Each structure stands twice: as structure tokens, then as C-alpha cells.
Amino acid sequence: MVRTQIYLTEKERDALRDLARQTGKKQSELIRRAIDDFLDRFQPRDRRAMLEQAWGIWKDRDDLPDFRALRREFDRFA
């Protein structure tokens, strides 16, 4: 790990300190987890891999409506 320094507002510092007490975790661990979560949200996603992973997720489901019939009905009103 690499040591770094950040500046927090008093409100942020107090809230972080309180959360650390409540959870029994160190403030540094909470900060690292928050940074990891933030970075995960902005990592470029491989669109093709995501589509391939989702392929067939609705297959063999009997609780879904007939989408072709719904589409025909919507097209009648267009």
C-alpha cells in the first residue's frame, strides 16, 4: 500500500469517524472501500462480454408476456 494524504471537511471527518466506530472498521479501510466502489462504477465495461453474459437470461421463462403480441398491439396505435 501507498500512504497518501487527503483533506476532508469537518463534517466528512466526523461522519467517517462515527461510521468507523459503528462498524468497528478503521477509517482508512472505509476510505479504501469507498474509493474501490467509486472506481468500479467508472471502469470501462466490455459491452460485448456483458451482452454475451446476458444472452438467454429470459429463456424458458413462462411468467413473461407474449412480446410479439404486445408489439403488434402497440404498432396498431402508432
Biopython code that builds the backbone (N, CA, C, O; Angstrom):
import numpy as np
from Bio.PDB.StructureBuilder import StructureBuilder

atoms = [
    (1, "MET", "N", (0.841, -1.181, 0.000)),
    (1, "MET", "CA", (0.000, 0.000, 0.000)),
    (1, "MET", "C", (0.881, 1.236, 0.000)),
    (1, "MET", "O", (2.034, 1.216, 0.430)),
    (2, "VAL", "N", (0.293, 2.305, -0.496)),
    (2, "VAL", "CA", (0.993, 3.574, -0.571)),
    (2, "VAL", "C", (0.290, 4.560, 0.343)),
    (2, "VAL", "O", (-0.933, 4.694, 0.315)),
    (3, "ARG", "N", (1.069, 5.237, 1.139)),
    (3, "ARG", "CA", (0.497, 6.232, 2.045)),
    (3, "ARG", "C", (0.191, 7.493, 1.252)),
    (3, "ARG", "O", (0.984, 7.924, 0.414)),
    (4, "THR", "N", (-0.976, 8.083, 1.527)),
    (4, "THR", "CA", (-1.363, 9.330, 0.876)),
    (4, "THR", "C", (-2.112, 10.198, 1.871)),
    (4, "THR", "O", (-2.564, 9.722, 2.912)),
    (5, "GLN", "N", (-2.237, 11.451, 1.548)),
    (5, "GLN", "CA", (-2.920, 12.387, 2.437)),
    (5, "GLN", "C", (-4.081, 13.016, 1.694)),
    (5, "GLN", "O", (-3.950, 13.393, 0.530)),
    (6, "ILE", "N", (-5.225, 13.131, 2.370)),
    (6, "ILE", "CA", (-6.385, 13.782, 1.778)),
    (6, "ILE", "C", (-6.919, 14.827, 2.751)),
    (6, "ILE", "O", (-6.651, 14.771, 3.951)),
    (7, "TYR", "N", (-7.664, 15.763, 2.224)),
    (7, "TYR", "CA", (-8.303, 16.772, 3.048)),
    (7, "TYR", "C", (-9.796, 16.501, 3.077)),
    (7, "TYR", "O", (-10.425, 16.311, 2.036)),
    (8, "LEU", "N", (-10.357, 16.484, 4.275)),
    (8, "LEU", "CA", (-11.788, 16.296, 4.468)),
    (8, "LEU", "C", (-12.363, 17.527, 5.143)),
    (8, "LEU", "O", (-11.667, 18.237, 5.869)),
    (9, "THR", "N", (-13.629, 17.767, 4.899)),
    (9, "THR", "CA", (-14.311, 18.799, 5.675)),
    (9, "THR", "C", (-14.517, 18.252, 7.086)),
    (9, "THR", "O", (-14.398, 17.048, 7.315)),
    (10, "GLU", "N", (-14.820, 19.122, 8.009)),
    (10, "GLU", "CA", (-15.080, 18.649, 9.374)),
    (10, "GLU", "C", (-16.271, 17.698, 9.400)),
    (10, "GLU", "O", (-16.274, 16.700, 10.121)),
    (11, "LYS", "N", (-17.279, 18.026, 8.600)),
    (11, "LYS", "CA", (-18.478, 17.184, 8.548)),
    (11, "LYS", "C", (-18.122, 15.779, 8.028)),
    (11, "LYS", "O", (-18.579, 14.775, 8.575)),
    (12, "GLU", "N", (-17.308, 15.721, 6.971)),
    (12, "GLU", "CA", (-16.894, 14.426, 6.429)),
    (12, "GLU", "C", (-16.064, 13.651, 7.448)),
    (12, "GLU", "O", (-16.268, 12.453, 7.643)),
    (13, "ARG", "N", (-15.128, 14.341, 8.094)),
    (13, "ARG", "CA", (-14.272, 13.688, 9.095)),
    (13, "ARG", "C", (-15.105, 13.118, 10.231)),
    (13, "ARG", "O", (-14.896, 11.983, 10.658)),
    (14, "ASP", "N", (-16.060, 13.921, 10.720)),
    (14, "ASP", "CA", (-16.896, 13.472, 11.833)),
    (14, "ASP", "C", (-17.758, 12.281, 11.435)),
    (14, "ASP", "O", (-17.888, 11.318, 12.191)),
    (15, "ALA", "N", (-18.345, 12.353, 10.243)),
    (15, "ALA", "CA", (-19.188, 11.255, 9.772)),
    (15, "ALA", "C", (-18.368, 9.981, 9.579)),
    (15, "ALA", "O", (-18.826, 8.888, 9.912)),
    (16, "LEU", "N", (-17.170, 10.121, 9.049)),
    (16, "LEU", "CA", (-16.292, 8.966, 8.847)),
    (16, "LEU", "C", (-15.884, 8.366, 10.187)),
    (16, "LEU", "O", (-15.885, 7.146, 10.351)),
    (17, "ARG", "N", (-15.541, 9.207, 11.126)),
    (17, "ARG", "CA", (-15.168, 8.733, 12.457)),
    (17, "ARG", "C", (-16.329, 7.976, 13.106)),
    (17, "ARG", "O", (-16.136, 6.915, 13.699)),
    (18, "ASP", "N", (-17.544, 8.541, 12.986)),
    (18, "ASP", "CA", (-18.723, 7.892, 13.567)),
    (18, "ASP", "C", (-19.003, 6.544, 12.906)),
    (18, "ASP", "O", (-19.322, 5.566, 13.582)),
    (19, "LEU", "N", (-18.880, 6.502, 11.594)),
    (19, "LEU", "CA", (-19.110, 5.244, 10.874)),
    (19, "LEU", "C", (-18.073, 4.201, 11.263)),
    (19, "LEU", "O", (-18.397, 3.022, 11.412)),
    (20, "ALA", "N", (-16.840, 4.628, 11.427)),
    (20, "ALA", "CA", (-15.786, 3.695, 11.844)),
    (20, "ALA", "C", (-16.106, 3.120, 13.224)),
    (20, "ALA", "O", (-15.915, 1.928, 13.464)),
    (21, "ARG", "N", (-16.583, 3.953, 14.109)),
    (21, "ARG", "CA", (-16.954, 3.469, 15.450)),
    (21, "ARG", "C", (-18.121, 2.484, 15.366)),
    (21, "ARG", "O", (-18.110, 1.439, 16.016)),
    (22, "GLN", "N", (-19.116, 2.825, 14.565)),
    (22, "GLN", "CA", (-20.308, 1.975, 14.459)),
    (22, "GLN", "C", (-19.990, 0.608, 13.858)),
    (22, "GLN", "O", (-20.529, -0.413, 14.285)),
    (23, "THR", "N", (-19.116, 0.606, 12.874)),
    (23, "THR", "CA", (-18.823, -0.641, 12.160)),
    (23, "THR", "C", (-17.639, -1.402, 12.740)),
    (23, "THR", "O", (-17.444, -2.580, 12.440)),
    (24, "GLY", "N", (-16.856, -0.733, 13.567)),
    (24, "GLY", "CA", (-15.665, -1.382, 14.109)),
    (24, "GLY", "C", (-14.539, -1.482, 13.100)),
    (24, "GLY", "O", (-13.587, -2.237, 13.299)),
    (25, "LYS", "N", (-14.639, -0.732, 12.031)),
    (25, "LYS", "CA", (-13.606, -0.738, 10.989)),
    (25, "LYS", "C", (-12.749, 0.513, 11.126)),
    (25, "LYS", "O", (-13.173, 1.506, 11.718)),
    (26, "LYS", "N", (-11.554, 0.457, 10.580)),
    (26, "LYS", "CA", (-10.679, 1.623, 10.599)),
    (26, "LYS", "C", (-11.136, 2.609, 9.527)),
    (26, "LYS", "O", (-11.685, 2.222, 8.495)),
    (27, "GLN", "N", (-10.896, 3.886, 9.794)),
    (27, "GLN", "CA", (-11.265, 4.912, 8.824)),
    (27, "GLN", "C", (-10.568, 4.678, 7.490)),
    (27, "GLN", "O", (-11.168, 4.867, 6.432)),
    (28, "SER", "N", (-9.327, 4.275, 7.536)),
    (28, "SER", "CA", (-8.582, 4.031, 6.292)),
    (28, "SER", "C", (-9.237, 2.925, 5.465)),
    (28, "SER", "O", (-9.287, 3.010, 4.238)),
    (29, "GLU", "N", (-9.738, 1.885, 6.139)),
    (29, "GLU", "CA", (-10.419, 0.807, 5.410)),
    (29, "GLU", "C", (-11.696, 1.315, 4.756)),
    (29, "GLU", "O", (-11.984, 0.973, 3.609)),
    (30, "LEU", "N", (-12.458, 2.124, 5.472)),
    (30, "LEU", "CA", (-13.687, 2.684, 4.904)),
    (30, "LEU", "C", (-13.386, 3.568, 3.705)),
    (30, "LEU", "O", (-14.116, 3.544, 2.714)),
    (31, "ILE", "N", (-12.323, 4.341, 3.790)),
    (31, "ILE", "CA", (-11.944, 5.210, 2.667)),
    (31, "ILE", "C", (-11.539, 4.367, 1.465)),
    (31, "ILE", "O", (-11.960, 4.649, 0.343)),
    (32, "ARG", "N", (-10.720, 3.328, 1.689)),
    (32, "ARG", "CA", (-10.308, 2.469, 0.570)),
    (32, "ARG", "C", (-11.512, 1.784, -0.082)),
    (32, "ARG", "O", (-11.584, 1.682, -1.307)),
    (33, "ARG", "N", (-12.452, 1.317, 0.734)),
    (33, "ARG", "CA", (-13.650, 0.668, 0.183)),
    (33, "ARG", "C", (-14.467, 1.652, -0.645)),
    (33, "ARG", "O", (-14.963, 1.307, -1.718)),
    (34, "ALA", "N", (-14.605, 2.873, -0.147)),
    (34, "ALA", "CA", (-15.358, 3.885, -0.884)),
    (34, "ALA", "C", (-14.677, 4.198, -2.215)),
    (34, "ALA", "O", (-15.348, 4.351, -3.235)),
    (35, "ILE", "N", (-13.369, 4.290, -2.207)),
    (35, "ILE", "CA", (-12.626, 4.560, -3.446)),
    (35, "ILE", "C", (-12.777, 3.395, -4.418)),
    (35, "ILE", "O", (-12.983, 3.608, -5.613)),
    (36, "ASP", "N", (-12.676, 2.166, -3.915)),
    (36, "ASP", "CA", (-12.851, 0.991, -4.784)),
    (36, "ASP", "C", (-14.237, 0.986, -5.430)),
    (36, "ASP", "O", (-14.363, 0.739, -6.629)),
    (37, "ASP", "N", (-15.270, 1.256, -4.641)),
    (37, "ASP", "CA", (-16.638, 1.296, -5.175)),
    (37, "ASP", "C", (-16.770, 2.377, -6.232)),
    (37, "ASP", "O", (-17.383, 2.156, -7.277)),
    (38, "PHE", "N", (-16.203, 3.534, -5.970)),
    (38, "PHE", "CA", (-16.266, 4.649, -6.916)),
    (38, "PHE", "C", (-15.566, 4.285, -8.221)),
    (38, "PHE", "O", (-16.106, 4.514, -9.304)),
    (39, "LEU", "N", (-14.378, 3.724, -8.121)),
    (39, "LEU", "CA", (-13.626, 3.353, -9.321)),
    (39, "LEU", "C", (-14.330, 2.262, -10.116)),
    (39, "LEU", "O", (-14.317, 2.286, -11.347)),
    (40, "ASP", "N", (-14.943, 1.310, -9.428)),
    (40, "ASP", "CA", (-15.674, 0.236, -10.115)),
    (40, "ASP", "C", (-16.797, 0.791, -10.977)),
    (40, "ASP", "O", (-17.060, 0.276, -12.064)),
    (41, "ARG", "N", (-17.458, 1.837, -10.501)),
    (41, "ARG", "CA", (-18.576, 2.408, -11.264)),
    (41, "ARG", "C", (-18.113, 3.062, -12.551)),
    (41, "ARG", "O", (-18.894, 3.184, -13.494)),
    (42, "PHE", "N", (-16.864, 3.485, -12.611)),
    (42, "PHE", "CA", (-16.400, 4.222, -13.775)),
    (42, "PHE", "C", (-15.408, 3.459, -14.635)),
    (42, "PHE", "O", (-14.821, 4.030, -15.554)),
    (43, "GLN", "N", (-15.215, 2.193, -14.356)),
    (43, "GLN", "CA", (-14.347, 1.370, -15.194)),
    (43, "GLN", "C", (-15.065, 1.096, -16.517)),
    (43, "GLN", "O", (-16.262, 0.811, -16.528)),
    (44, "PRO", "N", (-14.347, 1.182, -17.609)),
    (44, "PRO", "CA", (-14.996, 0.869, -18.890)),
    (44, "PRO", "C", (-15.452, -0.587, -18.899)),
    (44, "PRO", "O", (-14.720, -1.484, -18.482)),
    (45, "ARG", "N", (-16.638, -0.797, -19.368)),
    (45, "ARG", "CA", (-17.191, -2.147, -19.423)),
    (45, "ARG", "C", (-17.035, -2.689, -20.847)),
    (45, "ARG", "O", (-17.142, -1.955, -21.829)),
    (46, "ASP", "N", (-16.786, -3.963, -20.921)),
    (46, "ASP", "CA", (-16.708, -4.626, -22.210)),
    (46, "ASP", "C", (-18.138, -4.951, -22.630)),
    (46, "ASP", "O", (-18.728, -5.928, -22.168)),
    (47, "ARG", "N", (-18.689, -4.112, -23.518)),
    (47, "ARG", "CA", (-20.094, -4.239, -23.922)),
    (47, "ARG", "C", (-20.400, -5.628, -24.483)),
    (47, "ARG", "O", (-21.425, -6.224, -24.151)),
    (48, "ARG", "N", (-19.531, -6.127, -25.310)),
    (48, "ARG", "CA", (-19.776, -7.433, -25.920)),
    (48, "ARG", "C", (-19.826, -8.531, -24.855)),
    (48, "ARG", "O", (-20.695, -9.401, -24.907)),
    (49, "ALA", "N", (-18.909, -8.497, -23.898)),
    (49, "ALA", "CA", (-18.892, -9.508, -22.840)),
    (49, "ALA", "C", (-20.163, -9.427, -21.999)),
    (49, "ALA", "O", (-20.711, -10.452, -21.593)),
    (50, "MET", "N", (-20.623, -8.217, -21.742)),
    (50, "MET", "CA", (-21.852, -8.051, -20.975)),
    (50, "MET", "C", (-23.051, -8.598, -21.732)),
    (50, "MET", "O", (-23.915, -9.250, -21.146)),
    (51, "LEU", "N", (-23.109, -8.334, -23.042)),
    (51, "LEU", "CA", (-24.217, -8.846, -23.850)),
    (51, "LEU", "C", (-24.188, -10.369, -23.914)),
    (51, "LEU", "O", (-25.229, -11.021, -23.820)),
    (52, "GLU", "N", (-22.991, -10.934, -24.074)),
    (52, "GLU", "CA", (-22.882, -12.389, -24.122)),
    (52, "GLU", "C", (-23.278, -13.019, -22.787)),
    (52, "GLU", "O", (-23.870, -14.098, -22.759)),
    (53, "GLN", "N", (-22.956, -12.354, -21.698)),
    (53, "GLN", "CA", (-23.327, -12.864, -20.385)),
    (53, "GLN", "C", (-24.848, -12.831, -20.201)),
    (53, "GLN", "O", (-25.419, -13.707, -19.552)),
    (54, "ALA", "N", (-25.492, -11.822, -20.772)),
    (54, "ALA", "CA", (-26.939, -11.669, -20.611)),
    (54, "ALA", "C", (-27.728, -12.531, -21.598)),
    (54, "ALA", "O", (-28.936, -12.701, -21.435)),
    (55, "TRP", "N", (-27.071, -13.068, -22.604)),
    (55, "TRP", "CA", (-27.750, -13.838, -23.633)),
    (55, "TRP", "C", (-28.533, -14.992, -23.018)),
    (55, "TRP", "O", (-27.980, -15.821, -22.295)),
    (56, "GLY", "N", (-29.823, -15.031, -23.313)),
    (56, "GLY", "CA", (-30.660, -16.146, -22.902)),
    (56, "GLY", "C", (-31.187, -16.071, -21.480)),
    (56, "GLY", "O", (-31.721, -17.059, -20.976)),
    (57, "ILE", "N", (-31.053, -14.939, -20.825)),
    (57, "ILE", "CA", (-31.495, -14.885, -19.425)),
    (57, "ILE", "C", (-33.007, -15.027, -19.286)),
    (57, "ILE", "O", (-33.497, -15.392, -18.217)),
    (58, "TRP", "N", (-33.751, -14.743, -20.357)),
    (58, "TRP", "CA", (-35.209, -14.876, -20.298)),
    (58, "TRP", "C", (-35.682, -16.191, -20.900)),
    (58, "TRP", "O", (-36.883, -16.454, -20.952)),
    (59, "LYS", "N", (-34.768, -16.999, -21.344)),
    (59, "LYS", "CA", (-35.102, -18.275, -21.957)),
    (59, "LYS", "C", (-35.817, -19.164, -20.943)),
    (59, "LYS", "O", (-35.483, -19.173, -19.758)),
    (60, "ASP", "N", (-36.797, -19.901, -21.428)),
    (60, "ASP", "CA", (-37.538, -20.862, -20.605)),
    (60, "ASP", "C", (-38.327, -20.223, -19.461)),
    (60, "ASP", "O", (-38.653, -20.892, -18.480)),
    (61, "ARG", "N", (-38.632, -18.940, -19.586)),
    (61, "ARG", "CA", (-39.463, -18.281, -18.562)),
    (61, "ARG", "C", (-40.908, -18.340, -19.036)),
    (61, "ARG", "O", (-41.202, -18.021, -20.189)),
    (62, "ASP", "N", (-41.812, -18.748, -18.146)),
    (62, "ASP", "CA", (-43.215, -18.812, -18.531)),
    (62, "ASP", "C", (-44.044, -17.709, -17.859)),
    (62, "ASP", "O", (-45.267, -17.676, -17.992)),
    (63, "ASP", "N", (-43.374, -16.817, -17.146)),
    (63, "ASP", "CA", (-44.091, -15.750, -16.457)),
    (63, "ASP", "C", (-44.028, -14.420, -17.212)),
    (63, "ASP", "O", (-44.448, -13.391, -16.684)),
    (64, "LEU", "N", (-43.510, -14.434, -18.436)),
    (64, "LEU", "CA", (-43.377, -13.219, -19.230)),
    (64, "LEU", "C", (-44.504, -13.118, -20.252)),
    (64, "LEU", "O", (-45.015, -14.137, -20.716)),
    (65, "PRO", "N", (-44.893, -11.895, -20.604)),
    (65, "PRO", "CA", (-45.958, -11.743, -21.604)),
    (65, "PRO", "C", (-45.461, -12.121, -22.996)),
    (65, "PRO", "O", (-44.260, -12.274, -23.220)),
    (66, "ASP", "N", (-46.382, -12.265, -23.905)),
    (66, "ASP", "CA", (-46.057, -12.536, -25.302)),
    (66, "ASP", "C", (-45.633, -11.205, -25.936)),
    (66, "ASP", "O", (-46.476, -10.384, -26.299)),
    (67, "PHE", "N", (-44.325, -11.007, -26.063)),
    (67, "PHE", "CA", (-43.815, -9.721, -26.536)),
    (67, "PHE", "C", (-44.191, -9.428, -27.987)),
    (67, "PHE", "O", (-44.378, -8.269, -28.357)),
    (68, "ARG", "N", (-44.302, -10.461, -28.803)),
    (68, "ARG", "CA", (-44.684, -10.233, -30.197)),
    (68, "ARG", "C", (-46.122, -9.707, -30.266)),
    (68, "ARG", "O", (-46.421, -8.800, -31.043)),
    (69, "ALA", "N", (-46.993, -10.277, -29.461)),
    (69, "ALA", "CA", (-48.384, -9.812, -29.425)),
    (69, "ALA", "C", (-48.459, -8.382, -28.888)),
    (69, "ALA", "O", (-49.219, -7.563, -29.405)),
    (70, "LEU", "N", (-47.694, -8.089, -27.879)),
    (70, "LEU", "CA", (-47.662, -6.719, -27.348)),
    (70, "LEU", "C", (-47.186, -5.739, -28.406)),
    (70, "LEU", "O", (-47.745, -4.652, -28.557)),
    (71, "ARG", "N", (-46.147, -6.133, -29.137)),
    (71, "ARG", "CA", (-45.601, -5.256, -30.171)),
    (71, "ARG", "C", (-46.631, -5.011, -31.277)),
    (71, "ARG", "O", (-46.778, -3.886, -31.753)),
    (72, "ARG", "N", (-47.336, -6.058, -31.679)),
    (72, "ARG", "CA", (-48.375, -5.898, -32.706)),
    (72, "ARG", "C", (-49.457, -4.932, -32.231)),
    (72, "ARG", "O", (-49.947, -4.105, -33.000)),
    (73, "GLU", "N", (-49.817, -5.048, -30.971)),
    (73, "GLU", "CA", (-50.839, -4.155, -30.423)),
    (73, "GLU", "C", (-50.339, -2.708, -30.385)),
    (73, "GLU", "O", (-51.083, -1.791, -30.734)),
    (74, "PHE", "N", (-49.117, -2.500, -29.975)),
    (74, "PHE", "CA", (-48.561, -1.138, -29.973)),
    (74, "PHE", "C", (-48.478, -0.581, -31.390)),
    (74, "PHE", "O", (-48.755, 0.598, -31.613)),
    (75, "ASP", "N", (-48.098, -1.421, -32.341)),
    (75, "ASP", "CA", (-47.982, -0.967, -33.737)),
    (75, "ASP", "C", (-49.335, -0.548, -34.316)),
    (75, "ASP", "O", (-49.398, 0.317, -35.189)),
    (76, "ARG", "N", (-50.417, -1.165, -33.828)),
    (76, "ARG", "CA", (-51.755, -0.781, -34.321)),
    (76, "ARG", "C", (-52.064, 0.670, -33.988)),
    (76, "ARG", "O", (-52.751, 1.347, -34.753)),
    (77, "PHE", "N", (-51.569, 1.153, -32.862)),
    (77, "PHE", "CA", (-51.871, 2.512, -32.418)),
    (77, "PHE", "C", (-50.858, 3.548, -32.888)),
    (77, "PHE", "O", (-51.036, 4.745, -32.664)),
    (78, "ALA", "N", (-49.830, 3.097, -33.521)),
    (78, "ALA", "CA", (-48.769, 4.039, -33.969)),
    (78, "ALA", "C", (-49.160, 4.748, -35.245)),
    (78, "ALA", "O", (-48.395, 5.564, -35.757)),
]
sb = StructureBuilder()
sb.init_structure("model")
sb.init_model(0)
sb.init_chain("A")
sb.init_seg("    ")
for serial, (resi, resn, name, xyz) in enumerate(atoms, 1):
    if name == "N":
        sb.init_residue(resn, " ", resi, " ")
    sb.init_atom(name, np.array(xyz, "f"), 0.0, 1.0, " ", f" {name:<3s}", serial, name[0])
structure = sb.get_structure()
